[in-house]
């Protein structure tokens, strides 16, 4: 049996959707009390090690719960919607919506 591929999905970020392979996840960092960052490696088309950082606004002080909710859902599913910036939805209840930012975007 082949390897199951898993993905994180972020919808509506600056009028774009992102589907990111979870095996490219490098780190999860609580940037401050209101923000959690997921950092991905090798997302560029030329596989040059380009890193992307996707930041999510969360309920203040609830970074641990946000990450636990995302990873618990991800462990059971191949497709995890971390954030839907249009409908303000997430698999994590502590996502406050409206402020997903992506740095070093894919061209």
Phi and psi in degrees as GROMACS dihedral restraints (atoms count N, CA, C in turn):
[ dihedral_restraints ]
;  ai    aj    ak    al  type     phi  dphi    fc
    3     4     5     6     1   -75.4    20    10
    4     5     6     7     1   171.0    20    10
    6     7     8     9     1   -74.0    20    10
    7     8     9    10     1   134.9    20    10
    9    10    11    12     1   -80.3    20    10
   10    11    12    13     1   128.6    20    10
   12    13    14    15     1   -92.3    20    10
   13    14    15    16     1   136.8    20    10
   15    16    17    18     1  -123.4    20    10
   16    17    18    19     1   150.0    20    10
   18    19    20    21     1  -138.0    20    10
   19    20    21    22     1   150.1    20    10
   21    22    23    24     1  -105.4    20    10
   22    23    24    25     1   141.5    20    10
   24    25    26    27     1  -125.6    20    10
   25    26    27    28     1   135.0    20    10
   27    28    29    30     1  -127.9    20    10
   28    29    30    31     1   121.0    20    10
   30    31    32    33     1  -107.7    20    10
   31    32    33    34     1   136.3    20    10
   33    34    35    36     1    81.0    20    10
   34    35    36    37     1    13.0    20    10
   36    37    38    39     1   -72.9    20    10
   37    38    39    40     1   115.2    20    10
   39    40    41    42     1    44.0    20    10
   40    41    42    43     1    48.5    20    10
   42    43    44    45     1    65.3    20    10
   43    44    45    46     1    21.4    20    10
   45    46    47    48     1  -132.8    20    10
   46    47    48    49     1   155.3    20    10
   48    49    50    51     1  -110.5    20    10
   49    50    51    52     1   147.4    20    10
   51    52    53    54     1  -126.0    20    10
   52    53    54    55     1   130.7    20    10
   54    55    56    57     1  -117.3    20    10
   55    56    57    58     1   113.8    20    10
   57    58    59    60     1  -118.4    20    10
   58    59    60    61     1   128.7    20    10
   60    61    62    63     1   -65.5    20    10
   61    62    63    64     1   128.7    20    10
   63    64    65    66     1   -67.5    20    10
   64    65    66    67     1   -22.1    20    10
   66    67    68    69     1   -73.2    20    10
   67    68    69    70     1    -5.2    20    10
   69    70    71    72     1   -95.1    20    10
   70    71    72    73     1    -1.4    20    10
   72    73    74    75     1   -67.5    20    10
   73    74    75    76     1   123.9    20    10
   75    76    77    78     1   -99.2    20    10
   76    77    78    79     1   -40.7    20    10
   78    79    80    81     1  -162.1    20    10
   79    80    81    82     1   155.5    20    10
   81    82    83    84     1  -123.7    20    10
   82    83    84    85     1   124.7    20    10
   84    85    86    87     1  -129.9    20    10
   85    86    87    88     1   133.9    20    10
   87    88    89    90     1   -87.2    20    10
   88    89    90    91     1    99.1    20    10
   90    91    92    93     1   -63.5    20    10
   91    92    93    94     1   -38.0    20    10
   93    94    95    96     1  -159.1    20    10
   94    95    96    97     1  -173.4    20    10
   96    97    98    99     1   -63.5    20    10
   97    98    99   100     1   -21.5    20    10
   99   100   101   102     1  -112.0    20    10
  100   101   102   103     1     3.2    20    10
  102   103   104   105     1  -138.9    20    10
  103   104   105   106     1   135.3    20    10
  105   106   107   108     1  -120.7    20    10
  106   107   108   109     1   134.3    20    10
  108   109   110   111     1  -113.3    20    10
  109   110   111   112     1   133.8    20    10
  111   112   113   114     1  -106.3    20    10
  112   113   114   115     1   126.6    20    10
  114   115   116   117     1  -112.6    20    10
  115   116   117   118     1   128.6    20    10
  117   118   119   120     1  -117.2    20    10
  118   119   120   121     1   143.9    20    10
  120   121   122   123     1  -108.8    20    10
  121   122   123   124     1   161.7    20    10
  123   124   125   126     1    51.4    20    10
  124   125   126   127     1    51.7    20    10
  126   127   128   129     1  -100.0    20    10
  127   128   129   130     1   -10.3    20    10
  129   130   131   132     1   -72.9    20    10
  130   131   132   133     1   155.2    20    10
  132   133   134   135     1   -64.4    20    10
  133   134   135   136     1   -26.4    20    10
  135   136   137   138     1   -95.9    20    10
  136   137   138   139     1     9.6    20    10
  138   139   140   141     1    52.1    20    10
  139   140   141   142     1    43.5    20    10
  141   142   143   144     1   -91.6    20    10
  142   143   144   145     1    14.8    20    10
  144   145   146   147     1    86.4    20    10
  145   146   147   148     1     9.9    20    10
  147   148   149   150     1   -54.3    20    10
  148   149   150   151     1   132.2    20    10
  150   151   152   153     1  -108.4    20    10
  151   152   153   154     1   140.6    20    10
  153   154   155   156     1  -119.1    20    10
  154   155   156   157     1   143.9    20    10
  156   157   158   159     1  -120.0    20    10
  157   158   159   160     1   125.1    20    10
  159   160   161   162     1  -114.1    20    10
  160   161   162   163     1   120.4    20    10
  162   163   164   165     1  -109.9    20    10
  163   164   165   166     1   141.4    20    10
  165   166   167   168     1  -125.3    20    10
  166   167   168   169     1   131.6    20    10
  168   169   170   171     1   -79.6    20    10
  169   170   171   172     1   133.8    20    10
  171   172   173   174     1  -130.7    20    10
  172   173   174   175     1   170.7    20    10
  174   175   176   177     1   -60.9    20    10
  175   176   177   178     1   130.3    20    10
  177   178   179   180     1   -52.9    20    10
  178   179   180   181     1   128.0    20    10
  180   181   182   183     1    83.1    20    10
  181   182   183   184     1     1.7    20    10
  183   184   185   186     1  -108.5    20    10
  184   185   186   187     1    31.5    20    10
  186   187   188   189     1   -59.1    20    10
  187   188   189   190     1   -44.5    20    10
  189   190   191   192     1   -60.0    20    10
  190   191   192   193     1   -45.6    20    10
  192   193   194   195     1   -65.9    20    10
  193   194   195   196     1   -40.8    20    10
  195   196   197   198     1   -58.9    20    10
  196   197   198   199     1   -50.3    20    10
  198   199   200   201     1   -63.8    20    10
  199   200   201   202     1   -43.6    20    10
  201   202   203   204     1   -59.4    20    10
  202   203   204   205     1   -43.8    20    10
  204   205   206   207     1   -61.9    20    10
  205   206   207   208     1   -46.0    20    10
  207   208   209   210     1   -62.8    20    10
  208   209   210   211     1   -48.5    20    10
  210   211   212   213     1   -70.7    20    10
  211   212   213   214     1   -32.7    20    10
  213   214   215   216     1   -64.3    20    10
  214   215   216   217     1   -45.3    20    10
  216   217   218   219     1   -63.9    20    10
  217   218   219   220     1   -42.5    20    10
  219   220   221   222     1   -64.6    20    10
  220   221   222   223     1   -33.0    20    10
  222   223   224   225     1   -64.4    20    10
  223   224   225   226     1   -27.4    20    10
  225   226   227   228     1  -101.7    20    10
  226   227   228   229     1   -10.7    20    10
  228   229   230   231     1  -134.9    20    10
  229   230   231   232     1   149.0    20    10
  231   232   233   234     1   -81.0    20    10
  232   233   234   235     1   -17.1    20    10
  234   235   236   237     1  -132.8    20    10
  235   236   237   238     1   116.1    20    10
  237   238   239   240     1  -121.2    20    10
  238   239   240   241     1   118.8    20    10
  240   241   242   243     1   -84.7    20    10
  241   242   243   244     1   101.2    20    10
  243   244   245   246     1   -68.2    20    10
  244   245   246   247     1   -43.6    20    10
  246   247   248   249     1  -154.7    20    10
  247   248   249   250     1   137.9    20    10
  249   250   251   252     1  -115.2    20    10
  250   251   252   253     1   101.9    20    10
  252   253   254   255     1   -74.7    20    10
  253   254   255   256     1    -9.6    20    10
  255   256   257   258     1   -90.3    20    10
  256   257   258   259     1   -50.3    20    10
  258   259   260   261     1   -92.9    20    10
  259   260   261   262     1     0.6    20    10
  261   262   263   264     1    52.2    20    10
  262   263   264   265     1    57.9    20    10
  264   265   266   267     1  -128.5    20    10
  265   266   267   268     1   156.9    20    10
  267   268   269   270     1  -162.4    20    10
  268   269   270   271     1   160.8    20    10
  270   271   272   273     1   -72.2    20    10
  271   272   273   274     1   -13.4    20    10
  273   274   275   276     1  -106.0    20    10
  274   275   276   277     1   126.6    20    10
  276   277   278   279     1   -66.9    20    10
  277   278   279   280     1   -17.5    20    10
  279   280   281   282     1   -91.3    20    10
  280   281   282   283     1     5.2    20    10
  282   283   284   285     1   -73.9    20    10
  283   284   285   286     1   123.8    20    10
  285   286   287   288     1   -92.8    20    10
  286   287   288   289     1   -11.8    20    10
  288   289   290   291     1    78.5    20    10
  289   290   291   292     1   163.7    20    10
  291   292   293   294     1    76.7    20    10
  292   293   294   295     1     0.9    20    10
  294   295   296   297     1  -143.4    20    10
  295   296   297   298     1    37.4    20    10
  297   298   299   300     1   -75.1    20    10
  298   299   300   301     1   127.8    20    10
  300   301   302   303     1  -124.2    20    10
  301   302   303   304     1   147.6    20    10
  303   304   305   306     1  -126.4    20    10
  304   305   306   307     1   127.8    20    10
  306   307   308   309     1  -109.8    20    10
  307   308   309   310     1   150.8    20    10
  309   310   311   312     1    58.8    20    10
  310   311   312   313     1    52.8    20    10
  312   313   314   315     1   -63.7    20    10
  313   314   315   316     1   155.4    20    10
  315   316   317   318     1   -69.1    20    10
  316   317   318   319     1   134.1    20    10
